[in-house]
Amino acid sequence: MTVFDLRPVLDQLSAPGNFEISVPEYFNFGVDVIDARAAEGDKTAYIWVDRSGGVVEHHSFSDLSQASNRFANVLHQVGARKGDCAVVIMPRIPAWYEVVIGCIKAGVVAMPGTNLLTAKDIEYRINKSNATVVVVSMEHVSKIETIKDRCPTLAHLILVGGEQDHWISYDKACAEAGVQADPGAVVHSRSDEMMMAYFTSGTTSLPKMVPRDHGYALGHVVTGKYWMDLTENDVHWTLSDTGWAKAAWGMLFPQWLFGTAVVLYDGDAKFDADIHLRLIGQLGVTTFCAPPTV
C-alpha cells in the first residue's frame, strides 16, 4: 500500500488556467490516506490535549488506522452497512477521529453534529436522513433517550466514554474488535458515492442536509496547498466544534492529505487565551486557523 500520490493533482493545479483536478474512480480517505500513511513512514497524526491543557497525547497514523478499523468492525458486526447514516456528536476527543474515519472506511455516512444540538435538532436530523446509528458522548444520551421512539429507522445506539442500559459501549466494543479489518467491514468506495453529510444552520428555514462524496476529501488538496500551505513538517491547529463543517477542512482532510500533524484541544466553551498561547508554543504550532472573535 502506498500513500495516495498528490503530485499529479498538484501538477494539474499548477497548470495555467486550470481549476480542475482528476479524481480517481475509487477513493476512500480512510484506506488511501490514513492506512497508507500508517504503512509508510508512520508519524504523528494528531496531538490531543485535555481541557486543563495539562495532558498531552501524541497519536500516530498507525494508532488511528487501527482504532478506525476497530470501529469499522463494530459497525459491520452490529449490522450497519454501506450507505447507512450515522449521527455523530461528541467533544474534541480522540474517539471523534476514530468514529469518523471508521465510518468512512465502512461506507457509513457520518453526519457530525455540533454539541449545541438539542433533542429536537437531533430528532430532525435522524428522521431527515433515515439514520440507523447514533454515536454520542455521555452528555447527549438523555437527548437521544427523549426522542428515540419517534425515530423509526434508528437501530443502533453507541455510547462513547460510558455505559448505559440498551446502549453499545464504544470502548468495550472496540476493545473486543480486531485491529485488522474484518472481511466486508471496509468497503471499496467510489469517489462519487456519499461519504459524509452536514446540515446547514437553519437560520432562515429548516436545516438542509448537504451530502459530500468521497471525492470531496481529495478536493481539499486545494485547501491544504493554496490556503494553509501545509507540509508534513507542520503542526496545524484549527479552533472548531467537531460538528461544524469547519472541522472537516480545518482539522481532518487537507491536513492529513499532506501528512500534517493536527492539534485536537478539548477546550472549554469559554475561550482561554493563556492556555491557547501556551499550547501554540509548547506544541510547536506552525499554522493556525480560528474565528475572528478570538
QUIJO-V239169 format. One record per helix or strand of 3 or more residues. SS is the DSSP state (~ for helix, > for strand). FROM is the first residue (numbers start at 1). LEN is the number of residues. If there is no record, write none. Layout:
((SS/FROM/LEN) (SS/FROM/LEN))
This chain:
((~/7/8) (~/29/11) (>/44/6) (>/56/5) (~/61/18) (>/85/5) (~/94/13) (>/109/4) (~/119/11) (>/133/5) (~/138/13) (>/156/5) (~/170/7) (>/194/6) (>/209/5) (~/214/6) (~/221/7) (>/235/4) (~/245/6) (~/253/5) (>/261/5) (~/273/11) (>/287/3))
